[in-house]
């Protein structure tokens, strides 16, 4: 009868271990959830003191209204405000009171707005609700239809069919604002992602980041593979001293090299070019060390047999060492790509024109003197990390093998 308590004790121990692991996973995943949820919030939801765990744009109750208003203005999916179309919004008040005042706000710094100038606004009270009709009388179509409504506080309650992005107090009125009154269901949910893409030339930023990162990976692999093979398999006087000297450079802080590298690039007239973003980072001490450890873990008999057959060191590298070191090269490639893709300080120093900016510099578009657009910033951040996450899931097997085998001799 004694084994039962032991089984229960083992079971409780396993439950406790899994509970700790699950709790740790939740804690680690929370920042990613907060970033993703903030990318779907309105500006008011993103900045209010009380945290909003589920944004209004994720509630299915608002999707039907967003789809209907989007279909009136353009399409059910992405909405719009096409020429000659009318968008009708209902605001349920129950009783008739002061008429709401509806306007189309003019962008800051603009003297006029074609949307405001060419839109005819009509309000009428129906059976328990105010009907607001906005008609685009001009020849131009628009992607967004921003609307501002002032409704009297004398109403005991009111309910727009589409939840506003912000509600604020203005004297005797409540001010309701929509960044897009004709969004469509997809345009409503992914509003911040859509606007983030149009806020800056992100296609160019993504190209710069991917091009410089891939160039560093490919060029660094060639240099690291040859240097590591020489230090691992080619005997020459002072080999251990050279390797120790290379490893010692890891102790030099990267900040110390910023000014000398900048002066060198300025004299070469490479500033604000791809050369400045790529060339200084082609030689990687980490890559040399990692691939050297891989080469040392390979059986010496393979290289002895190759030398007996007359294979040169070059043939041994390309026919034996590299094919057997694919996990190590993938591991190095992942680390190098992440470092180049996430680089901020160096591109900020050596680039001046917007055409040469990388994705990390592009995120600064959402931070200005007037404040930060947290929804757009989180949406752009989510877009920027998607390639990294997808790349890791595709190469995680080789990544784990590379880390596991790098220390084996």
N, C-alpha and C positions, 0 to 999 in steps of 0.2 A: 504493500500500500504506500510505500514511500516514494516511488518514482513520480506520482502525480504532482506533488508540490514542485519537484524539479522541472517537470514539463511546463507547469504554469509559470514558473520563474523564468524559464528560457523564453516562453511565449511573450511574457511581459517585457523582457529585455529586448526582444525583437521589435515589439510595438513601440517601445521608447526610442529605439534607434531610428526606426522609420519616421516617428513623429518629429524627432530632431532634424532629420534630413528634409522632411517636407517643410517644416518651419523655416529652415535655412533657405530652401528653394524659393519660398514665398517672399522672404526678405530680399533675396537677390533679384527676383523678377519684378518687385514692386516699382523700382525706378523706370523700368521699361514700360510697365503698364501706365504709369503716370505720364510718361512722355507720349504714349499713344493716345491716351484719353484726352490729354491737353491739346493734341493736334486736331481733335474733333470738337473743341469747345469754342463758344463765342468769346469775344474779348472780355465781356463782363464776367462770364463763368471762369475764365482763366485768371482773372485778377481779384476776384472777391475773396474776402478773408475766410469764409466758411468753405472748406473743400467740396468740390462737386465730383462725386465718384462716377456718376453716369450722366454724360452730357445730354442736353435736350435733342441734339441731332442724332443720338442713338436710340431714341424712343420711337417705336413703330407708330405711335399715335400721331406723330407729326409727318410721317412719310406720305400718307395719303394726301394731305393738304399740299405738301411740297410738290408732289407729282401733278396734282390738278392745276396749281398755279403755274408750274413749269410748262404744262401742256398748253395753257392759254397764251403764255408768252413766247414759247418756242418749241420745246420738246419735253416729254415726261421724264427723260433721263437727266439731261443737263440744263434744261430750262433755257433762258434767254429772254430778250425783249426785242422782238423783231418789229420791223416797220409795219404799221397798220394793225397790229395786234392789240387786244385789250386784256388786262389782268384785273380780275375782280376779287377783292378781299372782303370777307365778312367778319365783323366784330360784334359778337353777341353781347348785348347789354340788358335785354329783357324789357326795358322801358325806353321811351324816347326822352332824351335830354339834350344838353348842348351839343351842337354838331361838331364832330371831330375835325381838326385842322390837319390836313395832309399836305406834305411838301416832299419834293425830291431835293436832297441836300446837294449843294455845289461842292466839289472837291476843294480842299484847302488851297488857297493861293490862286484859284481860277476865278475869272471875272464872270464867266458864263459856262453853262453846261448844256449841250444839245439835248440831253435827256429831259432836263427841267424845262427848257425852252419849248420843246415840241410835244410835251406830254399834256394831255387834257385830263384834268382830275375832276371827277363827279362823285358826290356823296348823296345817298338817299337812304331814308329809314324804311325798312321793310317790316315784316312780321317778327319783331323781337330782336332785330339786328340792324346794324349800319352796314350798308353796302358801299364799298369804295371801289370805283372803277377808274383805272389809269389806262389811257389810250395813247399809243405811240403814233402821233400824227406826222412825224417827219419821215424822210426817206432812209434814214440810217438805222441799222440794227445794233443792239448792244448786248454784251455778255451778262451784265449785271443790271439790276433795277433797285438801287438803294431808295428806301422810303423812310420818312420820319412822320410820326403821327402824334399830335397832342390831343389828349382826351381828358375831359374834366374830371376832377376828383369827386364831384358830386354823385357820380355813378357809384352805387353800392358795390357793384361787381361788373367786370367786363372780361370777355374772353375772345381774343382773336383766334381764328381757325388755324393760323400758323404762329407758333410761339415767336415773339420778337427776340432779337439777339441781345437787346439791352432794354431795361426799364429804369427811368430816373425821374426824380421829382423836379418840376419846373413851376414854381409858384402855385397857382390854382389847378395846374394840370399835371398829368402823368405823360412823360415823353417816351414813346415806344419807337424803337429803331430796328430796321431790318437792313442788313448789308445786301441782301438780294431777295426781293419779294417774289420773284419767279425763278426759283432755283432748280426745279426738277428733283427727283428723289436722290440721284447720284450727286448732283451739284449741291444739294442740301447737306448730305452727310459728309462729302469730301470737299467742302467749300475751302477750307484752309489749304488743303493740298493743291487745289486748282489755282488759288490765288498766289500761293508760294511759288509755283512754277512760272507764273507770269510776272512776279515781282522783280525778277532778275534773270539774266541769261543763264539759267541753270544748265541748259544743254551744253553750253560752252564750258561751264565750270566742271561738269561731269566729264567731258572729254579731256580737259586738262588734267584732272586728277587721275583718270584711268590711263592716259597716255604716259604721264610721268611715272606713275607707279609701275606699269608694265615694263617701261624702258629700264627702270632701276632693277626690276626683278630679272629681266633677261640679261642685261649687261652684268649685273652683280653675280649671277649664276656662272657665267663664263669665267669671270675673273676669279671668283672663289673656288670653282672646281679645279682650275689649273694650279692655283697657289696651294690649295689644300693637298692636291695629289703630290706636288713637289715636296711638301713638308712631311708627307706621310710615307711615300714609297720611293723617292729618289734620294739616294745617299749623296751627300756633299758636305764638305767641311763647314762647321759652324751652323748646322741645321737647327739644333736645339736652341742656340743663341738667337737665331733669326726668329724662331717661333716664339721664344720668350719676349723678344722685343716687340713683336706684333701684338701679343697678348697684353703687354704693358701699356699699349696705347689706349686700352679700354679704361685706364685710370684717369685719362685726360678728360675733364668735363667738356661737353659739347659747346657750352657757352664761350669757352676760351677760344675756340676756333672760329667763332662767328665773324669777328672783325678781320682776321687775316684772310679768311675765305672771301669775304666781301671785297676787300681791297684787290685781291687777285682777280676776281671776276670783273671788277670795274676796269682794271688795266687791260683785260682781255676783251672788253666791250661786250660782255655776255649778260649784263644785267637786263632784266625784263625779257629774257629769252628762255627757251626750253633747255638750253645748255646749262643755265644757272640752276634750274630745278632738278636736273638729272645728274650731270657729271660729278659734282662733289660727293655723291652718295653711292657711286658705283662700287668702290672698294669697301667691303664689309668685313671687319674683324670677326664678327659673330659668325658670318657665313663661312669664313675660312676655318674657324675652330670647329664648327658643326660638321662640315664635310670631311675635315681631317679625322675626326672621331669615327665617322662612318667608314672611311677608307681603312683605318686601323682595325676595324671590327671584321673586315673581310678576310677570308683564309689566305695565308701567304702562299699556299700551294697553287692557287690560281695564277698568281703573278709569276711564280717560278716556272710553271708549265708554259706560260706565254713567252717568257724569255727563252726557254729551250727551243720553242718553235720559231724564234727569231722576231718576235713582236717588239716594236720599239715602245718607249714610254708613252708616246702619243697614242699608239694603238691600244696599250693597256688601259689608258684613261678612258678612251671612247668605247672600247668593246667590252671591258670588264668592270671598271670602277663605276662609271656613270650608270649603266643599266641596273646595277645592284644597289645603287644609292638613290633610287627614285624617292622613297619616303623622306630621306634627308633633304633632298632638293625641294620637295614640295613644302616641307616644314620651313625651310629657309625662305622660299617664295612667299609663303603666307605671312611670316613675320615682316619681311621686307615690304610686301604690298601694304600691310596694315600701317607700318611706319610712314611710308610715302603718302598713302591715301589720307591719313589723319594729320599730316604735317600742317602746322599753322605758322609757327614763328619764322621758319626759313622762307616760305613763299611770301610772307608779309614783308620781309626785308628786301628780297631781290626782285620783286615784281612791283610795277607801278600802274600799268594799264589794266582796265577791267578784262580785256581779252586774255590776259595771262593768269587770272586768278583761278584758284582751285576751289573745290566745293566748300572747304572749311572757311575760307575767306568770304565766300558767298553768303554764308550764314549771318555775317555781320549786316546784311541788308535789312534785317528785321530789328536791328538795334539802332536807335537814333536818339537825338536830343529830346524829342517829344515823348520818348518812352519806348517800350519794347512791345512788339506784336508777338506775344507768347504762343498764340495758336499757330501763326505762320511759321515761327521759329521751330516749334516742335514738329510741325508737318514737314518742314524742310530737313530737320534732323532725322526724322524717320525715313525719308527718302534716301538720305545720305548713307544710312547704315544698312539699308536693305541689301545692296550688293555684298557687303561684308558678311552678313548673316547667311545669305544664300551660298556664297563661296565656301564658308566654313562647313555647312552641312554637306556640300558636295565633296569636300576633301578631308572630312574629319577622320576617316579611316587612315589615310596616309599621314595625316598630322599626328595622330596618336602613335602610329608606328615609328615615325621619325623621332619623336621625343623619347620613346621607350628605348630605341636602339642607339641613340647618339652617345650614350655613356658606356656601351658595351665594347670591350676590347678582346 
